[in-house]
């Protein structure tokens, strides 16, 4: 127990402590009696998190997790003051983003904190619970238990905000002596979207069920059942929201005297666009279009009408993502891998008008088995099983398959052949040991993430590496790659000749390579102040930790080279589709980065409208403002032709002809107001 004593004694130095990164070997050692939580997904176990109380009453936590190469090794010690709230917290350890050190203390009615991303203080005169930036599950569990014990299940938070809990559903788990009743609560005010947790009859944290779940060891088999009960209960909330918004206008709608992005490739001023029964019926110069007398007329002066935006890389995180994405003007998404049962459920409920959500074009993610297996999708342990999963994807209505890093490279050719036979698109990461040229030869239609395109020029040590090491390798070496010499020259020519699509997610690369801890990415800067304080704080996480011998400037130079690569690909005629792999807020930043790479604003906008629509075969129905197409439209304040960033200023969103106010969507989607100009 020596390490526990050392950790607790560090309280004496709070808040002046300047923590050095603590090696794993020096982190707290849990006693045999510690409560153990399994960290699991639908595909694998990813780690263990433990909770216990030291002899002096200090609450302790210790967590070890490996998720697709992202490694967390942390511990925590916390203590409650006389009001039941934390008066001392310390976190130690390390993550793939650097030192996890964090401290919090209350002294002389002043609360002080310092984390990897911020530092601050506030007067402390009434109960408020500190919500740590990082650390083990124990700290979140303590926070939830304080929330459930609070009057009206409402709790002030530090550094800021107000959390609320509402009963969602109940279930029984376990058998015999281990059988117990657990209750789900929906939590709001912490994240930008609600999330659910499960507690026992004493109000103690039992589980958090999501794509990555925390549940006591011995109860892992209950995850699918709890996921279903939780999902069914959340679906009832979603139905109420859908019924509020999904109301077709009584008659035609006319956007008059508006700048419009028409034909998928050009902006035209002074346009009138008429929508009736969910379809675009007229597009033309204002004055030449016959606006129906019973039309609801919207004055477009000073505004721009564009097709509804597409996020070509959006892992839908739950029902609540729908209003959030729609508030951003995103009316269509390509989900490149998720929990298949949840994806299918959401698609069915959307079709029935019970879920407010963009159009979703889903891929079935297929990975191999190993320590870096994706937490979403399906796992194949043989080529035959991989082919069977392809057939299952087709039967269940998926549009594509996505191959992941642990997939056996020897199975790619046969797997893609079966996918193509069934009419499925093939995209994905590169399996460990594979270069993009080989993936294309073996049947890839599209490469996901720009750092896998430049893998062609990486050393063998990077190509054969696993997990996050490959991304770190491209951060190390990309800056030195000549994009106009071999091997990139031939690869780019092949991609252009074979029409291989690229989903660059440059905003992800920017987050990994460019940012320091505490920075608020340009992807989120305009949303500052409109998000829950704890969630906005989480967005200040910096990039990957830079190893010895390199600097952040080296990583930034590699990012600049990858941004240039997107421009070179585009110039060569390689189709580029804009995706975020994030919250959707990053989409306009993605387009800004394309403009920085040499795209015109019209070309950048096309990458988030007609190009992804063409990719999934929906371009005859949607993706541009043309007569006869479905009315998926977005009205924004300003001129994105001059400044693509104006796309953030959403005013009205139309999906399938249903007109929705962006401010009303923002209120449901977790924003307290519109983004800054």
Protein Blocks (a to p, Z undefined) as FASTA:
>chain_A
ZZmmmmmmmmmmpckbccddddfklpccddfklccdddddfkbcfbdcdddddfkopacd
dddddeehiacdddddddddfkopafbdcdedddfkbcfbdcdddeehiacdddfkbccd
dddfbdcddddfbdcfklmmmmmmmmmmpghiiacddfbdcdddddfbdcdedehjlpcc
ddddddehkambdcdddddfkopafbdcdfbdcddehilmmmmmmmmmmmmmmmmmmmmm
mmmmmccdfbdcddehiacdehhiaccehiacddeehiafbdcdehjaccdfkbccddfe
hiacddddddfbdcdfbjklmmmmmmnopabdcdebdcfklmmmmmmmmmnopaccdddd
dddddddddfkbcfehjddfbfklmmmmmmmmmmnopabdcddfklcfklmmmmmmmmmm
nopaceddddehiafklmmmnopabdehjklmmmmmpcfklmmpghjllmmmmmmmmmmp
cfkbcfklmmmmmmmmnopacdfklmlmmmmmmpcghiacfklmmmgoiacfklmmmmmp
ccddddehiafklmmmmmmmmmmmmmmmmmnopacdddfkinolmmmmmmmmmmmnopaf
klmmmmmmmmmmmmnopmmmgopacehiacdddddedjfklmmklmmmcfbdceehiacd
fklmmmmnopabdcdZZ
